[in-house]
Amino acid sequence: MKKLLLATAATALVAGAAGAEDIKLGISVGFTGPLESMAGPMAEAAELAMKEVTDSGKLLDGSTVTAVRADSTCIDAAAATAAVERIVTSDRVKGIMGGMCSGETTATLQNVAMPNGIVMISPSATSPALSTLEDNGLFFRTSPSDARQGVVMTEILGDRGIKEVAVTYTNNDYGKGLADSFQAAFEAAGGKVTINSPHEDGKADYSAEVGALASAGGEVLVVAGYVDQGGGGVLRGAIDSGAFDTFMFPDGMVGSSLETGFGAEIEGSFGQNPAAAGAGRDAFIAMASEAGFDGTTAFAPESYDAAALMMLAMAKAGTSDPAVWKDSVMDVANAPGEPILPGELAKALDLIAAGTDIDYVGATAVELIGAGESSGSYREIEFKDGKLTEVGYR
């Protein structure tokens, strides 16, 4: 009998090993381009979740998860499409954490992910247009739509007693979508937008744009751009010319280079980026610090959550086939179920294996609404003594 039991156990082990895979997941973010200062921590956050699951040995018969990076550039749709095409056709990824910026995300979703049946979960593509884009059930995002950000911006300005602003935005899907959403919300609340003007990325001089903004005037200049590109250029021009002395920074501007490049020059300026307070955020920041990167970087928590949702959906579906596990993303993301925080992915996998529902809370208090996007909370920030400081959450 003992020999029979041992033989049965050995057979089960062989069967388990035979079912294991090396599951490849893509990471498509702008390692070069206007948000490159954010890209590193975002990728490292996703890879942290992948390592956590791999080390547990509890995903799909002990499968490992390997990251495959692709440089989306953030703003070059053709380059992003080529990069994502490579990881889909050559590396055979089973899902993609990305894209990073709204335009290239739309391009890679339509040109690569949908034709190949690959799920994308973006941590940072926030254009309202993505809420209604046909996606065959393959697109989700752990960041909220900029329709929500426009409302939050209006609330922050209202609380500060600001009634008149000028707006400059990067001339793409993200910038225009955010600028329009904000203007609608701000004016509905009784505010006035003196000018809502686009700027192009990649210019050496923004004096003409700054001149137009200065002529229009306003208590605050809202810079809906990219900190490492045109947004930073307009900001520099506005500071040097004295056109404005207080600025509002939406999420594309809230990067480490805003502090290192401007610091005390933007004292009293403020802004916001998607984030949620609580035990989940605290746990993630501690894990990131131990792993050697800054977990407070904008969209790093959302990146961990995006990767975690992919792997938990695979476990729920019992397969790495994206055509199947895409239908389990909403199941693991939302209540009812046992709440799951960062660092608890092994626990989540045990619960799923036991047939118990989970509610992935993650680093950003994940709650997916509509077609699969974050319901949205934001961290309000302000510059004090040259440092980016946290005001609170909305």
C-alpha positions in Angstrom: 0.0 0.0 0.0 2.8 2.4 0.9 4.5 1.7 -2.4 1.2 2.4 -4.2 0.8 5.7 -2.4 4.3 6.7 -3.2 3.8 5.8 -6.9 0.6 7.8 -7.0 2.3 10.8 -5.4 5.1 10.6 -7.9 2.7 10.5 -10.8 0.9 13.5 -9.4 4.2 15.4 -9.2 5.1 14.6 -12.7 1.6 15.6 -13.9 1.9 18.9 -12.0 5.3 19.6 -13.5 4.1 18.8 -16.9 1.4 21.4 -16.6 3.8 24.2 -15.6 4.7 26.9 -18.1 7.0 29.8 -18.4 4.4 32.5 -18.9 5.6 35.6 -20.6 4.0 38.9 -19.8 4.8 42.1 -21.8 5.6 45.5 -20.2 4.9 48.3 -22.7 5.9 51.7 -21.3 7.9 54.7 -22.6 11.5 53.8 -21.5 12.4 56.7 -23.9 10.2 59.7 -24.5 8.4 62.4 -22.5 7.7 60.2 -19.4 10.9 58.2 -19.2 11.5 59.2 -15.6 8.3 57.3 -14.6 8.8 54.3 -16.8 11.5 52.5 -14.8 9.6 52.3 -11.5 6.4 51.3 -13.4 8.2 48.4 -15.0 9.9 47.4 -11.8 6.5 47.4 -10.0 5.0 45.1 -12.5 8.1 42.8 -12.3 7.8 42.8 -8.5 4.3 41.3 -8.8 5.6 38.7 -11.3 8.4 37.7 -9.0 6.0 37.4 -6.1 3.8 35.0 -8.0 6.7 33.0 -9.5 8.4 32.6 -6.0 5.1 31.3 -4.6 5.0 28.4 -7.1 1.3 28.5 -6.9 0.2 29.7 -10.3 -1.0 27.1 -12.8 0.9 24.0 -11.5 4.0 26.0 -10.5 4.3 28.1 -13.6 6.9 30.9 -13.7 6.2 34.4 -15.0 8.8 36.2 -17.0 8.7 39.9 -18.0 9.4 41.0 -21.6 9.9 44.8 -22.0 8.9 46.9 -25.0 9.7 50.6 -25.4 6.4 52.3 -26.4 8.1 55.7 -26.4 4.8 57.0 -25.1 4.2 59.3 -28.0 5.2 57.5 -31.2 2.3 55.2 -32.3 4.3 53.5 -35.1 7.3 52.7 -32.8 4.9 51.5 -30.1 3.1 49.2 -32.5 6.3 47.7 -33.8 7.6 47.1 -30.3 4.4 45.4 -29.1 4.2 43.4 -32.3 7.6 42.0 -31.5 6.7 40.8 -28.0 3.4 39.4 -29.2 4.7 37.5 -32.3 8.3 36.7 -31.3 8.1 36.4 -27.5 4.5 35.1 -27.4 3.4 37.1 -24.4 0.1 36.1 -22.8 -0.8 39.6 -21.8 0.6 43.2 -21.7 1.0 45.6 -18.8 0.5 48.8 -20.8 0.5 50.9 -22.8 1.6 54.0 -21.0 0.2 57.0 -22.9 -3.3 57.1 -24.4 -2.5 57.5 -28.2 0.0 54.7 -28.4 -2.2 52.5 -26.2 -5.0 53.0 -28.7 -2.8 52.2 -31.6 -1.3 49.0 -30.1 -4.7 47.8 -28.9 -6.3 48.2 -32.3 -3.3 47.2 -34.4 -1.8 44.4 -32.4 -3.7 43.3 -29.3 -7.1 42.9 -30.8 -6.0 41.1 -34.0 -4.0 38.7 -31.8 -6.4 38.3 -29.0 -4.0 39.7 -26.3 -5.2 41.3 -23.1 -3.8 44.8 -22.2 -4.1 46.3 -18.8 -2.9 49.9 -18.8 -1.7 51.5 -15.6 -1.7 55.1 -17.0 -3.5 55.6 -20.3 -6.3 58.0 -19.1 -8.0 59.4 -22.2 -11.8 59.5 -21.8 -12.0 58.1 -25.3 -10.7 54.7 -24.1 -13.8 54.3 -22.0 -16.0 53.7 -25.1 -13.4 52.3 -27.6 -14.4 48.9 -29.0 -11.9 46.4 -27.5 -13.4 42.9 -27.7 -13.2 42.7 -23.9 -9.4 42.8 -24.1 -8.6 46.2 -22.5 -8.7 47.2 -18.9 -7.0 50.0 -16.9 -6.1 50.4 -13.3 -6.0 54.2 -13.7 -9.2 56.3 -13.9 -10.4 58.2 -16.9 -9.5 61.8 -17.2 -13.2 62.6 -17.1 -12.8 61.9 -13.4 -9.5 63.9 -13.1 -11.2 67.0 -14.5 -13.7 66.9 -11.7 -11.0 66.4 -9.1 -9.0 69.3 -10.5 -12.1 71.5 -10.2 -12.5 70.5 -6.6 -8.9 71.3 -5.7 -9.0 74.7 -7.4 -12.3 75.5 -5.7 -11.0 74.6 -2.3 -8.1 77.0 -2.9 -10.5 79.8 -4.0 -9.1 79.9 -7.6 -11.7 81.0 -10.1 -9.6 81.8 -13.3 -7.0 79.7 -14.9 -5.1 79.4 -18.2 -4.6 75.9 -19.6 -1.8 74.5 -21.9 -2.0 70.8 -23.0 0.2 68.5 -25.0 -1.4 68.1 -28.4 -2.4 64.5 -28.4 -5.3 62.2 -27.2 -4.2 62.5 -23.5 -3.7 66.2 -23.4 -6.8 67.3 -25.4 -9.0 64.8 -23.6 -7.9 66.0 -20.2 -8.0 69.7 -21.1 -11.6 69.4 -22.5 -12.8 67.4 -19.5 -11.3 69.8 -17.1 -12.7 72.9 -18.8 -16.2 71.4 -18.9 -16.1 70.6 -15.2 -14.4 73.9 -14.1 -16.8 76.1 -16.1 -19.8 74.1 -14.9 -18.7 74.9 -11.4 -18.5 78.7 -12.2 -14.8 78.9 -13.0 -13.3 80.6 -16.1 -10.7 79.2 -18.5 -9.0 82.2 -20.1 -7.3 80.1 -22.8 -7.1 76.4 -23.6 -4.1 76.1 -25.8 -2.1 73.1 -27.2 1.6 72.8 -27.3 3.8 70.4 -29.3 6.4 68.1 -27.7 10.0 68.2 -28.9 10.4 71.9 -29.4 13.5 73.8 -28.2 11.6 77.0 -27.5 8.2 77.7 -26.1 8.3 81.5 -25.9 5.4 81.9 -28.4 3.1 79.5 -26.4 4.1 81.2 -23.1 3.4 84.6 -24.6 -0.1 83.6 -25.6 -0.8 82.1 -22.2 0.5 85.3 -20.4 -1.7 87.5 -22.6 -4.7 85.5 -21.6 -3.8 85.6 -17.9 -5.1 83.7 -15.0 -4.4 83.1 -11.3 -2.8 79.7 -12.2 -1.4 78.0 -15.2 -2.6 74.4 -15.6 0.1 72.4 -17.4 -1.5 69.3 -18.9 1.6 67.9 -20.5 4.6 65.6 -20.0 7.2 66.6 -17.4 10.1 65.3 -19.5 9.0 67.0 -22.7 6.8 69.9 -23.8 5.1 70.3 -20.4 8.5 70.8 -18.8 9.5 73.2 -21.6 6.4 75.4 -21.2 6.9 75.4 -17.4 10.5 76.5 -17.8 9.5 79.3 -20.2 6.7 80.5 -17.9 9.0 80.6 -14.9 11.9 82.3 -16.7 9.6 85.0 -18.2 7.7 85.6 -15.0 4.4 84.9 -16.9 3.0 82.8 -14.0 4.2 82.0 -10.5 1.7 79.3 -9.5 1.0 76.1 -11.5 -1.3 73.1 -11.4 0.2 69.8 -12.4 -2.0 66.9 -13.7 -0.7 63.3 -13.6 1.6 63.5 -16.6 3.6 66.2 -14.8 3.9 64.5 -11.4 7.3 62.9 -11.9 10.6 62.9 -10.0 12.1 65.3 -12.6 9.5 67.9 -11.6 11.1 68.1 -8.2 14.7 67.8 -9.3 14.4 70.1 -12.3 12.3 72.9 -10.7 12.0 72.4 -7.0 11.9 75.8 -5.2 11.0 77.6 -8.4 7.5 76.2 -8.2 6.9 76.8 -4.5 3.2 76.7 -3.6 2.2 75.0 -6.9 0.1 71.9 -6.7 -1.5 69.0 -8.6 -2.7 65.4 -8.4 -2.1 61.9 -9.7 -4.1 58.7 -9.4 -3.4 57.0 -6.1 -5.3 55.6 -3.1 -4.4 55.9 0.6 -4.5 53.0 3.0 -2.8 49.7 3.9 -2.5 48.6 0.3 -0.5 51.6 -0.7 1.7 51.4 2.4 2.4 47.8 1.9 3.4 48.4 -1.8 5.7 51.3 -0.9 7.5 49.2 1.7 7.9 46.3 -0.8 9.2 48.7 -3.5 11.7 50.2 -1.1 13.0 46.8 -0.2 13.3 46.0 -4.0 15.3 49.2 -4.5 12.9 51.5 -6.3 10.5 54.4 -5.4 7.0 53.1 -5.0 5.5 56.6 -4.7 6.4 57.3 -8.3 3.2 58.1 -10.3 1.6 55.0 -11.8 4.0 52.6 -10.1 1.3 51.2 -7.8 -1.1 51.0 -10.7 1.5 49.0 -12.6 1.9 46.4 -9.8 -1.9 46.1 -9.7 -2.2 45.6 -13.5 0.3 42.8 -13.5 -1.3 41.2 -10.4 -4.7 41.2 -12.0 -3.5 39.4 -15.0 -2.0 36.6 -13.0 -4.9 36.3 -10.6 -7.3 36.2 -13.6 -5.2 33.3 -15.1 -5.5 31.4 -11.8 -9.3 32.0 -11.7 -9.7 30.8 -15.3 -7.3 27.9 -14.9 -5.3 28.9 -18.0 -2.9 31.4 -19.4 -4.9 31.7 -22.6 -5.9 35.3 -22.8 -9.0 34.4 -24.8 -10.2 32.7 -21.6 -8.8 34.6 -18.7 -9.9 38.0 -20.0 -13.4 37.1 -18.7 -12.0 36.6 -15.1 -10.4 40.0 -14.6 -13.5 41.7 -13.3 -14.2 38.7 -11.0 -10.9 38.9 -9.2 -10.8 42.7 -9.2 -14.1 43.4 -7.4 -16.2 42.4 -4.4 -17.4 40.1 -3.1 -14.5 38.1 -1.9 -11.5 38.0 0.5 -9.6 41.3 0.3 -6.1 41.0 -1.2 -3.3 43.5 -0.6 0.2 43.7 -2.1 2.4 41.0 -0.8 -0.6 38.6 -0.5 -0.6 37.2 -4.0 0.3 33.7 -2.7 -2.6 33.9 -0.3 -4.9 34.9 -3.2 -3.7 31.9 -5.3 -4.5 29.6 -2.4 -7.9 31.0 -2.0 -8.7 30.8 -5.7 -7.5 27.1 -5.8 -9.8 26.4 -2.9 -12.7 27.9 -4.8 -13.0 31.0 -2.6 -13.8 34.4 -4.1 -11.2 37.2 -3.8 -11.5 40.9 -4.0 -8.2 42.3 -5.2 -7.7 45.6 -3.4 -4.0 46.0 -4.3 -2.0 49.2 -4.0 -4.7 51.5 -5.4 -7.9 50.2 -3.9 -8.8 48.6 -7.1 -12.5 48.7 -8.1 -13.1 48.3 -11.8 -16.3 49.9 -13.3 -17.9 50.1 -16.7 -15.9 48.2 -19.3 -13.0 47.7 -16.9 -11.4 50.9 -15.6 -10.6 52.3 -12.2 -13.4 54.2 -10.4 -10.6 56.6 -9.4 -9.1 58.2 -6.4 -6.3 60.8 -6.5 -3.4 62.0 -4.3 -3.2 65.8 -4.0 0.3 67.2 -3.9 1.9 70.6 -3.3 5.5 71.9 -3.4 6.8 73.1 -0.1 10.4 74.0 0.6 11.3 72.8 -2.9 9.9 69.3 -2.2 6.9 67.5 -3.6 4.7 66.9 -0.5 1.5 64.9 0.0 -1.6 66.9 0.9 -4.2 64.2 1.0 -6.5 62.0 -1.1 -9.7 62.6 -3.0 
